[in-house]
């Protein structure tokens, strides 16, 4: 069949329409808009000005990918459920202020220099480098090839929270990187049983640029009352700060990359995907009630739908050695080997034999893991 010019134009318009709707759907589901502040930026977590900004829900789920050797915490981590953090972002054109609110029934504070007691804590993570053509770092603290900047603040008994900035390149690789320009604060509201925290920084700093149209970020929350610390925490997936300020250049190519999963055909049937996953992947992975694989053989996927983006899941399945989870190499069953060129090779076979539809089905099922029905507003498209 030879298409006439009219049909060719109609097809082209259709394709553009699909991309535009994917971008819009992505921004609706994943972006936190950076709002232009009318006056001075509020810096205190309990500043009333924050209530005038509409919040965006960001879900976090207990980290179960790697089971840490921490008998005190693991049973609670296993019982933990995904939770919601409200995020607000304001800018005055020079600075960026992030505001986080999350529920916590107990106010837990630790002495500033004690590691055996656990204070409630929160962190914001951003890739050091990002943009079109650049894969996002592993969301749990980055990886060797893509580092992250971490700003963390922890409640202490001395009143002033303990705040620090770090650069990380994988689990357990936190290196202190003092950045004097990062201002952090947290405050507990006993009446509402919530913590509120603020992170205020220049949009553009020599060490890190957050003054762009699309800035990926992720959040981690520690509940000191549940003895969470270090790698035992709740974690979000990569989300994105979205600025439409006049001085900020839009990044359509990056947007199109990030929006994978939101286009027509990217997501298939979760029911069909479940059948594929339960026939193949359960041999190595544990998730939810399907705990057939030996523990520690591969990452636990119980909450993977909360923590992973569509693009990360796609790459995990089709090119596992490109996105190797920087797991601890001390586990009895290493998740990867390293060749003499320092290249990592995943122990997971790449599933390149899937058809486009089968891949879409598996992705739809993985995206449903750990996602509570109350999150469906965010995840249904
Ligand atoms: C032979 C064992 C094995 C099989 C079978 C297997 N995987 Fe994996 N998988 C692994 C290992 C080991 C890792 C960690 C190393 C890495 O990142 O590749 C992993 C990592 C992953 C990750 C990243 C997890 C995270 O926490 O970031 C996803 C997603 C994943 N696998 C999905 C699947 C799916 C879906 C299937 C079935 C289609 C599957 N795997 C089959 C061993 C396996």
Boltz pocket constraint, residues with backbone or C-beta under 6 A from the ligand:
constraints:
  - pocket:
      binder: B
      contacts: [[A, 65], [A, 276], [A, 277], [A, 280], [A, 281], [A, 282], [A, 283], [A, 284], [A, 285], [A, 297], [A, 298], [A, 299], [A, 300], [A, 304], [A, 312], [A, 313], [A, 316], [A, 317], [A, 320], [A, 321], [A, 323], [A, 324], [A, 325], [A, 334], [A, 335], [A, 336], [A, 346], [A, 347], [A, 348], [A, 349], [A, 351], [A, 362], [A, 366]]
      max_distance: 6.0
